[in-house]
Amino acid sequence: MDSTGNLGQIAAHLGLDLVAVTLLTFAVFYPRHRRRELVPAYLALNVALFAVVAALGRVGDSGGLALGFGLFGVLSIVRLRSAAVQHQEVAYYFTTLVLGLLCGLPGLGIGVAAGLAGVLLLVMYVADHPRLYARDRRTVVTLDTVHRDPEALRADLGRRLGNPLGWSVQEVDYVRDLMVVEVRYQEPQRGGRPEPAPRNGTRVHAANVAKEPVW
């Protein structure tokens, strides 16, 4: 294929990639999570990976080997260890990566790439839909009492937050008589939120509240 054909193919794949990542970022992710600082990260990561794959795929007979090493180098610099990044945001990271990879592969037809990209967009749209697990929440609470009985802890959390789905004790302080618990719970139906019912003067302090998902 001549250079004009190569440029046309690259342009078509780039257009598909930009349409797919724009839909993912501005039609699905941002309206639901409002994390403006992650939008340029998603776009830059996607387009950068597309450029690397498209370039390495056209370097000749050694393109496959170069492509493999290049992808290994690109993916190895992606660090997602920040506590500020939620699990669903990590899913968007990997989806932008895969979109750039699919659309940048020179041997993949535009129709196949478009179909696979559509599947990815559909999966993210459904899996992160606001109506799916809309009442599930996660938060970190500090209780100024130490519950030694798991059932007593469950009952206390249930009175204050809702139905506890699971929890992890992060800290127990017998000197100050407090414990820090990360809780996953289900909010009661609207209008049915329980009133706090402290026992023995117990107070609860919520900290680092993170809702999953945030709607």
Backbone bond lengths (Angstrom), bond angles and torsions (degrees), N, CA, C in turn:
res aa  C-N    CA-C-N  psi(-1)  N-CA   C-N-CA  omega(-1)  CA-C   N-CA-C  phi
1 M - - - 1.464 - - 1.519 108.77 -
2 D 1.333 117.70 135.47 1.454 121.26 -178.18 1.519 110.70 -74.76
3 S 1.355 114.88 175.89 1.463 119.43 -176.35 1.520 111.92 -64.93
4 T 1.349 116.72 -33.84 1.463 119.53 179.20 1.523 110.77 -64.21
5 G 1.349 115.50 -42.93 1.465 119.33 177.63 1.519 111.86 -64.17
6 N 1.348 116.20 -40.02 1.460 119.67 177.68 1.528 111.51 -61.47
7 L 1.334 115.52 -44.89 1.459 119.77 179.82 1.529 111.18 -63.49
8 G 1.333 116.19 -39.63 1.454 119.09 178.39 1.511 112.02 -64.63
9 Q 1.338 116.43 -41.20 1.458 120.19 178.89 1.529 111.14 -65.28
10 I 1.331 116.29 -43.04 1.462 120.05 178.24 1.526 110.87 -61.98
11 A 1.343 115.56 -42.46 1.464 119.49 -179.61 1.525 111.43 -62.99
12 A 1.341 116.51 -40.76 1.465 119.61 179.34 1.520 111.14 -64.93
13 H 1.322 116.63 -44.10 1.462 120.16 179.65 1.527 111.09 -67.44
14 L 1.335 116.39 -37.98 1.459 119.48 177.97 1.531 111.03 -64.60
15 G 1.327 115.99 -41.57 1.458 118.96 176.92 1.513 112.08 -60.20
16 L 1.341 116.10 -43.74 1.456 119.77 177.51 1.521 111.14 -61.67
17 D 1.313 116.32 -43.25 1.462 120.52 -179.52 1.525 111.18 -62.49
18 L 1.325 117.22 -44.71 1.466 120.55 -179.10 1.530 111.51 -65.14
19 V 1.329 116.79 -39.32 1.463 119.79 177.83 1.533 109.86 -63.89
20 A 1.331 116.60 -44.99 1.466 120.59 -176.88 1.527 111.43 -65.37
21 V 1.337 117.75 -47.61 1.462 119.61 -177.20 1.523 111.06 -71.38
22 T 1.337 117.99 -29.40 1.466 120.26 175.76 1.520 111.02 -67.41
23 L 1.326 116.95 -43.07 1.462 120.23 176.55 1.536 111.17 -62.09
24 L 1.331 115.36 -44.40 1.462 119.62 -179.52 1.525 111.09 -61.88
25 T 1.326 116.50 -43.60 1.459 120.74 -172.80 1.522 112.82 -79.69
26 F 1.344 116.37 -49.58 1.460 120.13 -171.30 1.535 113.89 -94.87
27 A 1.334 117.69 -19.82 1.463 119.64 179.95 1.526 112.93 -101.27
28 V 1.345 116.95 -22.52 1.463 119.63 -177.85 1.531 111.14 -116.08
29 F 1.323 116.96 -57.65 1.467 119.43 -171.50 1.522 113.45 -69.85
30 Y 1.324 117.47 -57.64 1.460 119.24 -171.92 1.535 113.51 -63.86
31 P 1.340 120.06 -43.59 1.465 118.00 178.72 1.526 113.60 -61.00
32 R 1.338 117.67 -23.66 1.453 120.04 -176.50 1.522 113.23 -95.04
33 H 1.334 117.79 -33.13 1.461 120.33 -173.00 1.530 113.99 -114.35
34 R 1.311 118.68 -20.91 1.466 122.94 176.31 1.522 112.28 55.47
35 R 1.325 117.14 37.13 1.462 121.13 176.46 1.525 107.93 -99.22
36 R 1.327 115.48 84.82 1.455 120.52 -175.13 1.525 111.95 -61.25
37 E 1.333 117.14 -34.83 1.459 120.20 -175.86 1.519 112.45 -67.96
38 L 1.339 117.99 -19.16 1.456 120.14 -179.88 1.524 112.88 -88.35
39 V 1.330 117.72 -16.36 1.466 120.44 -178.03 1.526 112.06 -61.03
40 P 1.353 120.21 -52.50 1.472 118.39 178.14 1.523 113.01 -63.77
41 A 1.324 117.03 -29.71 1.471 119.35 177.83 1.520 110.39 -65.22
42 Y 1.324 117.62 -44.24 1.459 120.90 178.59 1.525 111.14 -63.27
43 L 1.321 116.27 -46.86 1.465 120.04 -177.61 1.525 111.15 -64.51
44 A 1.331 116.41 -46.62 1.462 119.84 -178.16 1.522 111.36 -64.18
45 L 1.326 116.55 -42.00 1.463 120.13 -179.83 1.527 110.80 -63.66
46 N 1.306 116.65 -42.60 1.462 120.86 -179.27 1.521 111.70 -64.07
47 V 1.322 116.75 -51.29 1.461 120.29 -176.72 1.524 110.85 -67.64
48 A 1.340 117.37 -37.04 1.461 119.80 178.24 1.522 111.37 -63.51
49 L 1.328 116.78 -42.96 1.461 119.42 178.96 1.521 110.81 -66.85
50 F 1.329 117.10 -39.08 1.462 119.97 176.58 1.526 110.43 -58.84
51 A 1.337 116.89 -45.49 1.461 120.59 -178.86 1.519 111.76 -62.50
52 V 1.339 116.58 -42.03 1.467 120.29 -179.67 1.528 110.67 -64.99
53 V 1.327 116.87 -46.25 1.465 120.71 -178.06 1.528 110.40 -65.90
54 A 1.337 116.68 -44.37 1.467 119.97 -179.25 1.521 111.51 -63.50
55 A 1.327 117.31 -37.82 1.461 120.38 -179.38 1.521 111.59 -72.82
56 L 1.335 117.35 -46.24 1.455 120.66 -177.68 1.527 111.75 -68.90
57 G 1.322 116.62 -26.08 1.456 119.51 179.88 1.512 113.70 -75.25
58 R 1.314 117.70 -5.55 1.462 121.03 -176.91 1.522 112.70 -126.03
59 V 1.323 116.28 31.25 1.461 119.33 -178.65 1.523 112.46 -99.63
60 G 1.319 117.87 7.04 1.459 119.33 176.64 1.506 112.50 111.93
61 D 1.336 115.63 -156.12 1.454 121.00 -175.22 1.522 112.87 -64.56
62 S 1.333 116.16 -28.69 1.456 119.13 -179.64 1.526 112.09 -88.36
63 G 1.336 115.84 11.71 1.454 119.22 -175.68 1.507 113.26 -62.11
64 G 1.342 117.85 -38.69 1.458 119.63 -178.64 1.515 111.93 -63.52
65 L 1.343 116.41 -45.61 1.460 120.14 178.40 1.518 111.18 -64.21
66 A 1.348 115.01 -43.83 1.465 118.90 178.75 1.517 111.40 -63.69
67 L 1.329 115.90 -37.18 1.455 120.32 178.91 1.525 111.13 -63.18
68 G 1.331 115.93 -42.83 1.459 119.38 -179.93 1.517 112.39 -63.03
69 F 1.346 116.45 -48.21 1.457 119.40 179.04 1.525 111.36 -65.78
70 G 1.328 116.44 -37.36 1.459 119.82 179.39 1.515 112.31 -63.64
71 L 1.346 116.36 -44.17 1.456 119.68 178.21 1.525 111.55 -64.77
72 F 1.322 116.10 -38.51 1.464 118.79 177.21 1.518 110.56 -60.28
73 G 1.343 116.44 -42.12 1.462 119.90 179.23 1.512 112.76 -67.03
74 V 1.342 116.82 -40.36 1.464 120.00 -179.43 1.517 110.74 -66.29
75 L 1.327 117.52 -47.87 1.458 120.63 -176.37 1.522 112.55 -69.42
76 S 1.349 116.97 -26.45 1.455 119.22 -177.97 1.520 112.78 -72.59
77 I 1.338 117.95 -17.76 1.459 119.51 -179.43 1.515 112.29 -92.47
78 V 1.319 116.92 -3.92 1.459 120.52 179.80 1.527 108.35 -83.85
79 R 1.305 116.36 114.28 1.455 121.52 -179.44 1.523 108.59 -111.60
80 L 1.324 115.97 125.00 1.455 121.20 -178.83 1.521 109.38 -123.41
81 R 1.336 116.39 43.70 1.456 120.15 -175.27 1.522 112.67 -99.44
82 S 1.316 118.04 3.33 1.449 120.49 -179.16 1.521 110.06 -70.14
83 A 1.349 115.54 135.47 1.464 119.68 179.04 1.513 111.91 -69.24
84 A 1.358 117.02 -18.01 1.460 120.38 -178.33 1.523 112.27 -77.10
85 V 1.332 117.76 -12.60 1.459 121.70 -178.70 1.516 108.66 -94.63
86 Q 1.332 115.70 120.30 1.452 120.89 -179.92 1.528 110.29 -79.93
87 H 1.324 115.09 166.31 1.463 119.52 -175.78 1.523 111.60 -63.96
88 Q 1.341 117.70 -38.82 1.453 118.28 -179.91 1.527 111.54 -68.16
89 E 1.336 117.38 -28.29 1.461 120.26 177.13 1.527 110.89 -72.43
90 V 1.342 116.40 -32.79 1.463 120.32 173.50 1.525 110.10 -63.73
91 A 1.333 117.05 -37.44 1.470 120.59 177.20 1.523 110.54 -61.20
92 Y 1.328 117.33 -39.44 1.461 119.89 176.97 1.528 111.20 -66.55
93 Y 1.320 116.93 -36.28 1.468 120.21 175.55 1.527 110.58 -56.45
94 F 1.318 116.14 -51.31 1.465 119.28 -176.54 1.525 111.26 -69.08
95 T 1.312 117.55 -31.57 1.462 119.04 177.02 1.516 111.13 -66.78
96 T 1.323 118.06 -41.12 1.468 119.99 176.42 1.527 111.01 -63.79
97 L 1.328 116.54 -36.56 1.463 120.04 176.46 1.524 111.23 -62.48
98 V 1.327 116.12 -48.10 1.465 120.03 -176.84 1.525 110.88 -66.79
99 L 1.333 117.42 -36.96 1.468 119.54 176.80 1.529 111.18 -61.59
100 G 1.311 116.64 -44.49 1.465 119.37 177.17 1.512 112.56 -62.84
101 L 1.331 116.36 -37.46 1.465 120.58 178.94 1.521 111.19 -68.03
102 L 1.330 117.26 -47.81 1.459 120.80 -178.73 1.531 112.02 -61.52
103 C 1.313 115.56 -47.33 1.463 119.42 -175.83 1.520 112.44 -73.24
104 G 1.336 117.57 -21.57 1.454 119.80 -178.51 1.509 114.77 -89.15
105 L 1.327 118.41 -15.17 1.461 120.61 -178.64 1.529 110.36 -66.27
106 P 1.340 118.25 120.96 1.464 120.27 -175.71 1.516 113.88 -70.23
107 G 1.332 117.85 -27.78 1.449 120.22 -177.35 1.512 114.03 -85.53
108 L 1.310 117.81 -2.67 1.462 121.59 -178.38 1.520 109.20 -95.81
109 G 1.328 116.43 122.76 1.456 120.43 -179.34 1.517 112.09 -61.12
110 I 1.329 115.95 153.74 1.454 120.89 -176.89 1.532 111.35 -64.20
111 G 1.338 116.59 -34.28 1.453 119.59 178.86 1.520 112.69 -67.05
112 V 1.346 115.72 -44.11 1.467 120.19 178.52 1.521 110.39 -64.46
113 A 1.340 116.16 -44.35 1.463 120.01 179.15 1.530 111.26 -61.38
114 A 1.326 116.95 -41.38 1.464 120.45 179.29 1.528 110.76 -64.97
115 G 1.327 117.06 -40.58 1.462 120.00 179.09 1.516 112.48 -64.39
116 L 1.340 116.91 -44.64 1.457 120.52 179.28 1.530 111.49 -66.35
117 A 1.334 116.23 -39.60 1.465 119.62 176.86 1.527 110.88 -62.65
118 G 1.326 116.23 -39.55 1.466 119.69 177.63 1.510 112.21 -63.27
119 V 1.327 117.07 -38.03 1.461 120.76 177.56 1.527 110.44 -63.22
120 L 1.334 116.29 -43.88 1.460 120.09 178.90 1.526 111.63 -61.06
121 L 1.330 116.40 -44.86 1.461 120.13 179.43 1.532 111.47 -62.95
122 L 1.321 116.24 -41.25 1.456 120.27 179.70 1.526 111.22 -64.38
123 V 1.325 116.55 -42.86 1.463 120.22 179.97 1.528 110.76 -62.13
124 M 1.335 117.77 -44.98 1.456 120.60 -179.87 1.520 111.12 -67.15
125 Y 1.332 117.00 -37.19 1.466 120.16 179.34 1.529 110.76 -62.81
126 V 1.323 116.65 -43.08 1.464 120.36 -177.66 1.528 110.77 -77.52
127 A 1.336 117.95 -45.11 1.458 121.06 -174.30 1.522 112.39 -66.36
128 D 1.331 117.58 -27.57 1.460 121.09 -179.06 1.529 111.28 -110.97
129 H 1.322 116.28 28.14 1.464 119.31 -177.91 1.521 110.74 -72.95
130 P 1.340 118.40 142.59 1.468 121.25 -177.78 1.520 114.15 -59.00
131 R 1.323 118.14 -29.25 1.458 119.98 -177.32 1.523 113.35 -82.52
132 L 1.311 117.06 -5.78 1.454 121.57 -179.34 1.527 108.32 -92.12
133 Y 1.318 117.06 117.53 1.465 122.87 -177.45 1.523 111.33 55.24
134 A 1.347 116.76 42.38 1.461 120.44 -173.85 1.522 112.62 -66.11
135 R 1.314 118.49 -24.92 1.469 121.05 -177.50 1.520 113.06 -95.96
136 D 1.324 117.96 -2.81 1.459 120.39 179.59 1.526 109.82 -77.99
137 R 1.321 116.16 134.55 1.453 122.24 -177.91 1.523 110.08 -135.35
138 R 1.330 114.43 164.31 1.465 121.42 174.04 1.514 108.12 -138.85
139 T 1.329 116.92 136.48 1.453 120.56 177.99 1.523 109.23 -153.10
140 V 1.313 115.65 166.68 1.459 122.44 175.42 1.521 107.31 -115.52
141 V 1.322 117.01 124.53 1.463 121.09 -179.07 1.521 109.89 -119.74
142 T 1.316 114.34 148.34 1.458 121.88 174.58 1.520 108.07 -112.44
143 L 1.301 117.35 116.32 1.464 123.25 179.92 1.520 108.92 -102.32
144 D 1.344 116.95 132.86 1.459 118.09 177.78 1.530 110.31 -91.71
145 T 1.307 113.30 49.52 1.461 123.04 167.76 1.516 107.16 -156.05
146 V 1.306 117.20 156.98 1.461 122.19 178.53 1.518 108.35 -111.26
147 H 1.336 116.01 114.89 1.463 121.78 177.50 1.527 108.68 -90.56
148 R 1.305 115.78 117.56 1.464 119.93 177.46 1.525 111.61 -89.02
149 D 1.315 115.94 -19.84 1.463 121.67 -179.91 1.531 109.02 -99.30
150 P 1.342 119.73 119.71 1.463 121.09 179.85 1.528 113.00 -57.08
151 E 1.333 118.13 -34.78 1.457 119.96 -179.89 1.530 111.45 -69.23
152 A 1.327 116.72 -34.82 1.464 119.72 175.90 1.525 110.56 -67.11
153 L 1.331 116.20 -38.99 1.462 119.91 177.03 1.523 110.57 -64.68
154 R 1.336 116.81 -43.05 1.462 120.30 178.40 1.529 110.94 -59.99
155 A 1.334 116.13 -44.43 1.463 119.70 -179.05 1.523 111.13 -65.19
156 D 1.323 117.41 -39.67 1.467 120.92 179.92 1.523 110.31 -65.11
157 L 1.321 116.85 -46.78 1.466 120.30 178.70 1.519 111.20 -63.99
158 G 1.342 116.83 -37.18 1.456 120.22 179.67 1.511 112.37 -63.95
159 R 1.330 117.13 -38.54 1.468 119.95 178.93 1.521 111.53 -67.53
160 R 1.323 116.86 -32.65 1.458 119.96 -173.02 1.528 113.27 -90.98
161 L 1.325 116.87 -35.75 1.465 119.97 -170.68 1.512 113.67 -114.23
162 G 1.304 117.00 -43.40 1.457 121.49 -171.32 1.516 108.39 144.72
163 N 1.304 116.97 -155.50 1.457 121.25 -177.40 1.521 110.45 -80.11
164 P 1.352 119.28 110.88 1.465 120.41 -179.27 1.533 110.94 -70.42
165 L 1.323 115.66 125.75 1.464 121.04 177.21 1.519 111.77 -92.37
166 G 1.316 115.94 -23.43 1.455 121.50 -179.39 1.511 109.29 173.28
167 W 1.313 116.24 157.87 1.463 119.20 179.11 1.524 109.63 -153.13
168 S 1.325 113.63 162.56 1.459 121.54 177.73 1.523 108.04 -136.39
169 V 1.318 116.27 122.72 1.466 120.59 178.98 1.522 108.20 -78.90
170 Q 1.320 116.12 117.51 1.451 121.03 -177.22 1.522 113.14 -93.96
171 E 1.327 116.51 -28.61 1.467 119.19 -177.64 1.525 109.15 -155.44
172 V 1.340 115.14 139.69 1.462 121.80 173.16 1.518 107.29 -129.25
173 D 1.337 116.46 124.64 1.462 122.23 -178.25 1.523 108.19 -122.64
174 Y 1.339 116.57 103.76 1.455 120.54 -179.40 1.524 112.04 -77.51
175 V 1.328 117.20 -21.02 1.467 119.97 178.68 1.522 110.03 -68.87
176 R 1.341 116.07 -49.28 1.472 120.34 179.61 1.528 112.14 -93.17
177 D 1.311 117.16 -0.99 1.466 123.20 178.89 1.531 111.08 56.33
178 L 1.333 115.91 59.38 1.460 120.74 177.62 1.518 109.76 -144.20
179 M 1.321 115.05 161.41 1.455 121.50 175.10 1.522 109.60 -143.04
180 V 1.332 115.28 145.79 1.459 122.83 179.06 1.519 107.49 -110.27
181 V 1.329 115.19 125.91 1.465 120.65 -173.82 1.521 109.15 -129.87
182 E 1.337 116.70 131.24 1.464 121.89 169.36 1.519 107.51 -90.99
183 V 1.323 115.99 123.69 1.457 121.34 -171.53 1.519 110.18 -121.31
184 R 1.320 115.23 135.74 1.459 121.95 166.54 1.526 106.45 -109.66
185 Y 1.326 115.38 124.47 1.444 119.19 -173.59 1.520 110.55 -143.76
186 Q 1.313 115.17 168.58 1.461 122.28 178.22 1.516 108.38 -115.01
187 E 1.334 115.13 122.68 1.456 120.02 -179.76 1.524 110.57 -64.50
188 P 1.326 116.88 146.38 1.479 118.92 174.33 1.521 110.21 -66.57
189 Q 1.312 115.20 166.15 1.455 119.97 175.09 1.520 109.41 -60.07
190 R 1.330 116.14 150.05 1.457 120.69 -178.01 1.523 110.37 -55.31
191 G 1.330 114.19 131.20 1.463 119.54 -177.80 1.514 113.05 89.30
192 G 1.364 115.75 -7.48 1.457 117.60 -178.25 1.502 113.42 -114.38
193 R 1.358 118.44 19.52 1.456 121.26 -178.21 1.522 110.17 -67.29
194 P 1.316 117.81 129.40 1.459 119.98 -176.65 1.514 111.55 -70.91
195 E 1.334 115.19 148.12 1.450 121.05 175.41 1.521 108.91 -78.50
196 P 1.354 118.02 143.27 1.463 119.88 176.16 1.517 110.47 -59.62
197 A 1.321 115.04 134.99 1.461 119.52 -179.13 1.520 108.84 -130.21
198 P 1.349 117.76 77.24 1.464 120.96 -177.22 1.517 111.70 -62.42
199 R 1.297 115.81 144.29 1.448 121.27 173.70 1.515 107.98 -113.78
200 N 1.339 115.83 138.50 1.453 121.68 177.54 1.523 112.54 55.20
201 G 1.341 115.41 37.56 1.460 118.84 177.22 1.504 114.00 75.08
202 T 1.329 118.80 14.89 1.448 121.64 -177.45 1.523 110.77 -71.41
203 R 1.321 116.06 137.70 1.457 121.70 174.61 1.522 107.71 -120.68
204 V 1.288 116.72 154.32 1.462 121.74 178.73 1.513 108.24 -121.66
205 H 1.326 115.71 136.65 1.455 121.87 -179.95 1.519 107.63 -122.61
206 A 1.317 117.83 121.10 1.468 122.07 178.53 1.507 109.77 -86.51
207 A 1.328 117.10 138.88 1.467 121.34 179.19 1.503 108.86 -143.99
208 N 1.334 114.94 151.02 1.474 121.60 176.91 1.516 111.56 51.77
209 V 1.319 115.92 49.38 1.459 120.06 -176.79 1.517 109.38 -67.01
210 A 1.324 117.72 128.08 1.463 122.73 177.54 1.512 107.65 -136.91
211 K 1.312 116.92 116.15 1.444 120.90 -179.73 1.518 109.57 -91.91
212 E 1.320 115.00 141.75 1.464 120.12 178.89 1.510 109.22 -129.96
213 P 1.294 117.72 112.50 1.460 129.07 -10.82 1.507 111.02 -81.29
214 V 1.329 117.48 168.37 1.461 122.40 178.63 1.509 108.47 -94.82
215 W 1.307 116.81 116.09 1.460 120.60 -178.89 1.500 108.11 -120.45
